[in-house]
Structures are given as structure tokens and as C-alpha cells.
Amino acid sequence: MNNQEYDINNLKLYSITYKDSCFYDLVKLGEIKEKIYNNIFNIVKGLVILSTCNRFEIYVDSTNEDVLLDELNQSLGIYTKYLHKYSGIESAIHLFRVSSGIESAIIGETEVLSQVKNAWEESKNMGYSSRLLDSVFHQSIIVGKRVRNETDISKGVLGYPQASVEFGSKILGTLDNKKIAVIGAGNAAKIMIDHICSKYNPKLITIANRTKEKAKMLINNRCNFEIEDLNSIVNKKYDIVLIAIKGGPFDFLKELLNNNNLIIDISTPNALESDTVYNLESVEKIVKENFTHRMSQIPLVEKIIEEETGKLIDYLRKRYIDESISEIMKYIDSIIKNEIEQTKKNINKGMNLDDALRIAFESFTKKSMRPIFNLMHDSYKGDISELIIEYYKRNMR
């Protein structure tokens, strides 16, 4: 009997992350993902590739590691030198850490959980996954959800654009039903607007930029928007003004000080220089506090990972036993079929029915019990023999 469907020792991981290589390399690796699937699948039982801007990881269910490594070396080429290898339960624990966000460049980020799920579903849809990989990835999703529900690992923003929004909300009490001005139309401004619209319900967001067309690209369907000229927005009043533009400082923006009490400028260099304007240094305190708090949650996350790792091991053991019992029953069924055929032959040769049945039952019993008897003899110095004898005695009463 060779049942390895749920053998955790067959789980292998080959990983390259942002810690080892640059963003460009990880993008290049993502482009050859399909090639690796095609080259490796035929020599493994199962395969899931997790490819993001922060990592390129190949999770494999395989007993043929030498051949696998040869193929990986050919497929990855120069990137092979960056590979980190994990085996067995270490591979599962690493995946649990990834799905929980504590292996991310931004500790506790939430996007990675959906990336793990999507990678697994992609593999399943292509027929590349295995029972072992399904079990491990299913458990990793449970880990990711538990971690975010039971800890603060993903609480509190770490990016300066989001932190500037939260800083303003803290001062005002909320951004709901507020008139908000955003000056700039770059990536930071987009992040600000997306964060506002995902968390708050402002009365109106006014966007001003050098080019109106670029400003319009930041509009979404979750908030009310208007587009203003830079020269006209400085003369209007808002509950909060958020600035993120390049090339400052700009003298004309000083007009904002006449009508607006809350201005947050995260531009580098500052777009508006004034002692009454909050800048990056003001926002940095929130970022540092949130980062420190997230870091304090890592021991709680690792405790959950430890618990779920134990559950995975228990599940795999139970599945192994279930599959083994199924194989044992197939073996017993084959003995029964052979004894039936032999009994028919004995009767056809003239043997009376009682003798034929007695011979059949004795033969069946010896053949089906032989593995247990052999085990008892081989382990007579240990506890296994005593355990088997005790079980039989209980059931013979």
C-alpha cells in the first residue's frame, strides 16, 4: 500500500520575494508563469504558483525532487540563485504567514489574501492542484481570515496618503458629509480619494490639477465630484484641503489660508509653506503609531498560525487514515473474490459445502489478518502488540 495523497512531506516550496530581488525581476518571473506550469506539471502531483509584485512562489506536491530541481533550473535560468526552498510543514507555515500579511512588504496588508486565493483557484481550474495542495491552501485562507478578524494586524493605515486622510478625519471627527478639496492628480491623490470613498461618505470632493483631464481620471462612482481650476479653488472654502503635488512651493496656494482652517500638505517638497499647515511630519506620527501597533500584533498572528498548523496536521493524518482504510478494504475485497472463485472450484471438484466454506473462511481470515499478526511479532517489545491484543479482547467479550 502506497498512500501519499496527504503526505505533508511531499509539499515543497520554491520562493523568490521582494527581499531577494527587485520589482522588475518579479514582473519578469510573472511573465513566465504559464511556461513553468507547462514544464513542471507533468513531473509533479500538483502545482500552485503565487505570482505578485512582491513574490514569486512555486508550491509543489512531489516526491521527485531531483528531476523537479533540474526543470526549475532550466525554467528560471538566472533567477534560480534567488530561490529559497522550504519542505514539508515549513512550506505550509510560510504560506500561512504570507496569507496573514506578516511576510508582506507592508505588514498586515489585505490584498495578499485574495492573491493567495486567486492563485489556488487558477491552479484548480487548470487541473493543476492536488488533494494535498487543496488542503494546505484551504487552511491558509482560514488563517488569513482569522488573523484579520481576531487581531489588529491590518488595522491602521501605513501609507502617507491614507494617513493624511485619517489625520484629517481625526481632527474633524469624521469626513462624512464634508466638503473636501484634493489638489493634485497623481498616485498619492488617487490613493487619498479611493481611501475617502471606501470609508467615508463626503458631501463633495473637489479635485484641482494643472490639467483637468488628468483630474477627471480620479473620479469614481462612490462619491460626488467636481473639477476646479487651480487658480479658482484657492478662493473657495472647504472643510479640509488635501495637497499632493510636485514642484512646490507655490505662492498662489497661500490664498487657501484665507478661507480654510484645515490644510494637509504631503507634497515633497511642501507645496504650501505655513506654520498653520499640517505636513508630512504631522502625518508621520500616525504612520509610526500604526506601524508599531501592527508589529505588536505579530505574536498574536503567530499563535493563530500555530493553532491552524496543528489543525492542518490533524486533518492530513485523518485523511491519510481514511484513504488507508479504503485501500485496506479494497485489499480485503480482492481476498474475498479470490476465495469465492476457489470455493466454486472446490465444490465443482466434489468437495462438500461445509468443508469448502470452512476452508474459504480459514483462508480469508489468515490472509486478511496476516499484516496485523506480522506487526504484532515485529513490535513485541513495544506497546503496539499490547494495544492490538487489548482491542481484540474488548471486542471478544
C-alpha positions in Angstrom: 0.0 0.0 0.0 1.5 3.4 -1.0 -0.9 6.2 0.0 0.8 9.6 -0.3 -2.1 11.8 -1.3 -2.0 13.6 2.1 1.7 13.3 3.0 2.9 16.7 4.1 6.5 15.7 3.4 5.7 15.9 -0.3 4.9 19.6 0.0 7.8 21.8 -1.4 8.0 25.5 -1.8 10.5 27.4 -4.0 10.3 31.1 -3.2 11.6 34.4 -4.5 10.4 37.6 -2.8 10.9 41.4 -2.7 13.6 40.7 -0.1 15.7 38.8 -2.7 15.0 40.5 -6.0 13.8 43.8 -7.4 10.2 44.6 -8.6 11.4 44.3 -12.3 12.6 40.7 -11.8 9.4 39.7 -10.1 7.4 41.1 -13.0 9.6 39.2 -15.4 9.0 36.0 -13.5 5.3 36.5 -13.6 5.5 36.6 -17.4 6.9 33.1 -17.5 4.4 31.6 -15.0 2.4 29.8 -17.7 5.7 28.3 -19.1 6.6 27.0 -15.7 3.2 25.4 -15.3 3.5 23.7 -18.6 7.1 22.5 -18.0 6.7 21.2 -14.4 3.2 19.9 -14.1 3.9 16.6 -15.9 6.6 15.7 -13.3 4.7 16.6 -10.1 1.4 15.6 -8.5 0.2 19.2 -8.0 1.4 22.7 -8.6 0.3 26.2 -7.5 2.2 29.4 -8.5 1.7 32.6 -6.5 2.9 35.5 -8.5 2.5 39.1 -7.3 4.5 42.3 -7.3 6.1 41.2 -4.0 6.7 37.5 -4.5 7.0 34.6 -7.0 6.4 31.3 -5.2 6.0 27.8 -6.6 4.1 25.4 -4.3 4.6 21.7 -5.4 3.3 18.3 -4.3 6.0 16.0 -5.4 8.2 13.0 -4.5 10.6 13.5 -7.4 12.7 16.4 -6.2 15.8 15.9 -8.2 14.0 16.0 -11.6 11.9 18.9 -10.3 15.0 20.9 -9.4 16.6 20.3 -12.8 13.5 21.5 -14.6 13.2 24.6 -12.3 16.8 25.5 -13.0 16.1 25.4 -16.8 12.8 27.3 -16.5 14.0 30.0 -14.1 17.5 30.5 -15.5 19.4 33.3 -13.8 16.7 33.7 -11.2 17.5 30.3 -9.7 20.1 31.9 -7.5 17.4 33.8 -5.6 15.4 30.6 -4.7 14.6 29.8 -1.1 13.5 26.2 -0.6 11.0 25.0 2.1 10.0 21.4 2.7 7.1 19.8 4.4 5.2 21.6 7.1 7.7 24.6 6.8 6.1 25.2 3.4 2.6 25.3 4.8 3.7 27.6 7.7 5.3 30.0 5.2 2.1 30.1 3.2 0.1 30.8 6.4 2.5 33.7 7.1 2.0 35.0 3.6 -1.8 34.9 3.7 -1.8 36.6 7.1 0.2 39.5 5.8 3.3 39.3 8.1 5.6 38.4 5.2 4.4 41.4 3.1 6.5 44.5 2.4 3.7 46.4 4.2 2.9 44.4 7.3 -0.7 43.3 7.5 -1.7 44.3 4.0 -5.0 42.7 3.0 -4.6 42.2 -0.8 -2.3 39.2 -0.4 -5.1 37.0 1.0 -7.2 37.4 -2.3 -4.0 36.9 -4.3 -3.4 33.5 -2.5 -7.0 32.5 -3.1 -6.9 33.5 -6.8 -3.6 31.6 -7.3 -5.1 28.5 -5.8 -8.4 28.8 -7.8 -6.4 29.4 -11.0 -4.5 26.1 -10.4 -7.6 24.2 -9.6 -9.4 25.5 -12.7 -6.5 24.3 -14.9 -6.5 20.9 -13.2 -3.0 21.5 -11.7 -3.7 21.3 -8.0 -3.8 18.2 -5.8 -5.5 17.0 -2.7 -2.6 17.9 -0.5 -2.3 21.4 -2.0 -6.1 21.9 -1.8 -5.9 21.1 1.9 -3.0 23.4 2.6 -4.3 26.4 0.6 -7.8 25.9 2.1 -6.3 26.2 5.5 -4.2 29.2 4.5 -7.5 31.1 3.6 -8.8 30.2 7.1 -5.6 31.6 8.6 -5.9 34.8 6.7 -9.5 35.4 7.7 -8.9 34.5 11.4 -5.9 36.8 11.6 -7.8 39.8 10.3 -10.9 39.1 12.4 -9.1 38.3 15.6 -6.1 40.7 15.6 -5.3 44.3 14.6 -2.6 43.3 12.1 -4.4 45.1 9.3 -5.7 48.0 11.3 -4.5 51.5 10.9 -3.1 52.8 7.6 0.6 52.8 6.9 0.8 54.8 3.6 1.1 58.6 3.9 -1.8 59.4 1.5 -4.2 57.3 3.6 -2.7 58.5 6.8 -3.3 62.2 5.8 -7.0 61.3 5.3 -7.2 59.7 8.7 -5.3 62.6 10.3 -7.9 65.0 8.9 -10.8 62.7 10.0 -9.4 62.6 13.5 -9.3 66.4 13.7 -12.8 66.8 12.2 -14.3 63.8 13.9 -15.4 62.3 10.6 -15.3 63.1 6.9 -18.9 62.1 6.4 -20.9 65.0 4.8 -17.8 67.1 4.5 -16.7 69.3 1.6 -13.2 68.1 0.6 -10.7 69.6 -1.8 -7.9 67.5 -3.3 -5.1 69.4 -5.1 -3.1 67.1 -7.4 -3.9 64.2 -9.6 -1.0 61.8 -9.2 -0.8 58.5 -7.5 -0.9 60.0 -3.9 -4.1 62.0 -4.8 -5.7 58.9 -6.2 -5.0 56.9 -3.1 -6.4 59.7 -0.9 -9.6 59.8 -3.0 -10.0 56.0 -3.1 -9.5 55.8 0.7 -12.0 58.6 1.4 -14.7 57.0 -0.9 -14.1 53.5 0.5 -14.5 54.6 4.2 -16.5 57.8 4.3 -19.5 59.5 2.7 -18.4 63.0 1.9 -20.8 65.7 0.7 -18.5 66.6 -2.2 -14.9 66.1 -3.4 -13.4 68.8 -5.5 -10.3 67.9 -7.5 -7.9 70.6 -8.9 -4.9 69.9 -11.0 -2.8 71.6 -13.7 -4.6 69.6 -16.3 -8.4 68.9 -15.9 -8.2 65.7 -18.0 -5.9 64.1 -15.5 -8.0 65.2 -12.6 -11.1 63.6 -14.2 -9.3 60.2 -14.2 -9.5 60.2 -10.4 -13.3 60.3 -10.4 -15.2 57.2 -9.2 -18.8 56.3 -8.8 -18.7 56.1 -5.0 -18.6 59.8 -4.2 -19.8 63.1 -5.6 -17.2 65.0 -7.5 -16.5 68.3 -9.3 -13.4 69.5 -11.1 -11.9 73.0 -10.5 -9.1 75.1 -11.9 -6.1 75.6 -9.6 -6.5 79.3 -9.7 -10.2 79.3 -8.6 -10.0 76.6 -5.9 -7.7 78.7 -3.8 -10.6 81.3 -3.3 -13.1 78.7 -2.0 -13.8 77.3 1.4 -13.7 73.6 2.3 -13.9 71.6 5.5 -10.5 70.1 4.6 -7.9 70.6 1.8 -5.5 67.8 0.9 -2.5 68.6 -1.2 -0.2 66.2 -3.1 1.6 67.9 -6.0 5.2 68.2 -7.2 7.3 71.3 -7.9 6.4 73.4 -4.9 6.3 75.6 -3.1 3.7 77.7 -4.9 2.9 81.2 -3.8 -0.6 81.2 -5.3 -1.7 78.4 -2.9 -1.2 80.8 0.0 -4.7 82.2 -0.9 -6.1 78.9 0.6 -5.1 80.2 4.1 -7.7 82.9 3.9 -10.7 80.6 3.8 -9.6 77.2 5.0 -8.7 76.2 8.6 -7.6 72.6 7.9 -5.0 72.1 5.2 -2.8 68.9 5.0 0.1 69.0 2.5 2.1 65.8 1.9 3.9 67.1 -1.1 7.7 66.8 -1.3 8.8 69.5 -1.2 6.0 71.3 0.5 3.6 72.9 -1.9 2.4 75.4 0.7 4.7 76.7 3.4 3.0 77.9 6.5 3.1 77.2 10.2 -0.7 76.6 10.2 -0.5 73.8 7.5 0.0 70.2 8.5 2.7 68.4 6.5 4.4 65.0 6.2 5.9 65.4 9.7 2.5 65.8 11.2 1.2 62.8 9.4 4.3 60.7 10.1 3.3 60.3 13.8 0.1 58.4 12.8 2.1 56.2 10.4 4.6 55.3 13.1 2.0 54.6 15.7 0.1 52.3 13.3 3.2 50.5 12.3 4.2 50.0 16.0 0.8 48.7 16.8 0.8 46.3 13.8 4.2 44.9 14.8 2.8 44.3 18.3 0.2 42.0 16.8 2.7 39.6 15.2 2.9 37.3 18.2 -0.9 37.0 18.2 -0.8 36.2 14.5 1.9 33.6 15.0 -0.2 32.0 17.8 -3.1 31.6 15.3 -0.7 30.2 12.7 0.5 27.7 15.3 -3.1 26.6 16.1 -4.1 26.3 12.4 -0.9 24.4 11.6 -1.9 21.8 14.3 -5.4 21.6 12.7 -3.8 21.0 9.3 -1.6 18.2 10.6 -4.6 16.6 12.3 -6.7 16.8 9.2 -4.0 15.3 7.0 -3.5 12.5 9.4 -7.2 11.7 9.4 -7.4 11.9 5.7 -4.4 9.6 5.4 -6.1 7.1 7.7 -9.4 7.3 5.8 -7.7 6.7 2.5 -5.7 3.9 4.0 -8.8 2.2 5.3 -10.3 2.5 1.9 -7.2 0.8 0.4 -7.3 -1.9 3.1 -11.0 -2.6 2.3 -10.1 -2.9 -1.4 -7.4 -5.5 -0.5 -9.9 -7.4 1.7 -12.4 -7.3 -1.2 -9.8 -8.8 -3.5 -9.2 -11.7 -1.0 -13.0 -12.3 -0.8 -13.3 -12.5 -4.6 -10.3 -14.9 -4.8 -11.8 -17.1 -2.1 -15.2 -17.2 -3.8 -13.6 -18.4 -7.0 -11.6 -21.0 -5.1 -14.6 -22.2 -3.2 -16.5 -22.7 -6.5 -13.7 -24.8 -7.9 -13.6 -26.9 -4.7 -17.3 -27.6 -4.9 -17.1 -28.4 -8.6 -14.4 -30.9 -7.7 -16.8 -32.7 -5.4 -15.9 -31.1 -2.0 -19.0 -30.9 0.3 -20.3 -27.4 1.0 -19.3 -27.3 4.7 -15.7 -28.2 4.1 -15.5 -25.8 1.2 -16.8 -22.9 3.3 -14.6 -23.8 6.3 -11.5 -23.7 4.0 -12.6 -20.4 2.5 -13.2 -18.7 5.9 -9.9 -20.0 7.3 -8.0 -18.9 4.3 -9.7 -15.5 4.3 -9.0 -15.0 8.0 -5.3 -15.9 7.7 -4.7 -13.7 4.6 -6.6 -10.6 6.0 -5.1 -10.9 9.5 -1.5 -11.6 8.3 -0.4 -7.9 8.3 -1.7 -7.5 11.9 0.0 -10.7 13.1 3.2 -9.7 11.4 3.1 -6.3 13.1 2.5 -7.9 16.5 5.5 -10.1 16.1 7.7 -7.3 14.8 6.7 -5.0 17.6 6.6 -7.5 20.5 8.9 -5.3 22.6 6.7 -2.2 22.2 3.2 -1.1 23.1 1.6 -1.8 19.7 1.2 -5.6 20.3 -0.4 -5.0 23.7 -2.7 -2.3 22.2 -3.9 -4.7 19.4 -4.4 -7.6 21.9 -6.3 -5.3 24.3 -8.6 -4.1 21.4 -9.4 -7.7 20.4 -10.1 -8.7 24.0 -12.6 -5.9 24.4 -14.5 -6.9 21.3 -14.4 -10.6 22.0 -16.5 -10.2 25.2 
